[in-house]
Amino acid sequence: MFLVSTAALVLFLLAMNVFLLNQLRLVRRQTREWNLQVQEMQRAMNEYRTNSLPLMLRVSTELHRFADTHPDFAPVMARYRQQTSPPPAVAKPAGSLAPAAPPPRAAAPPPRTAAPAPKTPPPKK
C-alpha cells in the first residue's frame, strides 16, 4: 500500500510540474505581448503629444483670435469656450511601464442647491 501511495504521489507531483511549466510559458508569452502593446501605446501617446496636441491647440488659438476680431462669431465661441493649455511635460525613464498622469481636470461646477419647497396656503377656517 505504501508503494502505491508513493507512486501516486510521484505521478501527481510530475503532473503538477508539467502544469506549472505550461503556466510559466503562458505567462511569459503574455508578458511579451503586453510589453509590445505598452510600447505601441507609448509610441501613440508620444505621437499625440508631439503632433496632434500642438495642432489642436493652434486651431483653438486661431478660433479664439477669429472670435475676438469677428463679433458675430463670438456667441458661437462663447458656447464652446474652455481653458486649453498643454499638459505639463513629465520626464520618465524610457523603459517605464507606469501610466502617464491624467490631465488636470477643469474646475467643478458649483454644487446644486435644493429648490425651496412651494409655500402652501394657510388652512381655511
N, C-alpha and C positions, 0 to 999 in steps of 0.2 A: 504494500500500500504506500509506503514511504517513497519507493522508486517511482510509482505512478504520479504521486503528488509533485515530486521534484521535476519529473519530465513535463508535466502540465505547466508548472511554474516557469520553467525554462522556455517553453514554447510561447507562453503568454508574454514573457519579457522580450523575446525576439520579435514577436508581433508588435509590441509597443514600440520597440526601437525602429522598426520599419515605418510604422505610422508617424512617429515623431520626425524621422528623417524626411519623409514626404512633406510634412507640415513645414519643416525648416526650408526646404526647397521652394515651396509655395510662397512663404513669407519673403524670402529673398527675391523671388521673381516679382512679386507685387511691389516690393520696396524699390526695385529698379524702375518699374513702370511709373510709380508715383513720383520718383525723383525726376524722371523725364517730364512728367506733366507739370511739376512745380517749376522746372526750368523754363518750360514753354510759357507758363503763366507769368513768370518774372520777366521774360522777354516781351510779352504782350504789354505788361504794365509799364515797362521802361519805354516801349514804343509809344504808348499812350501819353506818358509824361513828357516825352521829348517832341512828339509830332502833333498829336490830336489836341492836347490841353492848351498849348500856346495858340493854336489856330482858333479854338473855340473862344479863348479869352480875347483874341484880337477881333473876332467877329462881334463879340459882345461889346467891346470898347467902341468899335465903329458904329454899332447900332445906337449906343448911348450918345455918341457925338452927333449922329444924324438927328436923333430926337431933340438934342439941345438946340440945333440950328433950324429945325423944322417944327414949329409949334403944333402943326396939325397932326404930326406923328406922335407927339408927347403922350396923348391919352392911351395909345396902344402900348407904349413903353411903360407907362405907369402901371399898367395891369401886370406886366411881367418883370418889373424892375426887382432886382435882387442883388445882394452883395456878392460879387465874384472876385475871388483872389486865389492865386495859385497856392496849393498846399505847401507847407514848409518842407524844404529838402532835408532828408534824413540819410546820413551816410550809414550804410550797413555793409558788413563783410560780403564778399561775392558769393560764398557758399552758404549763406544764412538761409534757413528754411522758415524763419519767423515771418508771420504775415505783416504786411505794412500796416501802419497805424491808420485808422479810418479818418477821413477828412473831418475837420471841425464842423459841428452842426450849427445851423442858424439859431438865432435866439428863439426860445419857445414863446408862443403867443401867451398873452396874459390869461390866467385861469378864468373860466366862466363862473359867473355868479348866478345863483338861482334867482329866477324871476320872482318878484313879490307875489304872494298869494292874492287872488282877487278879493276885494272887500265885499263882504256880504252885507246886504241891507239889514238894519236892526229889525228885530221881530215886531210885528204889528200887535197892538193891544186891542 
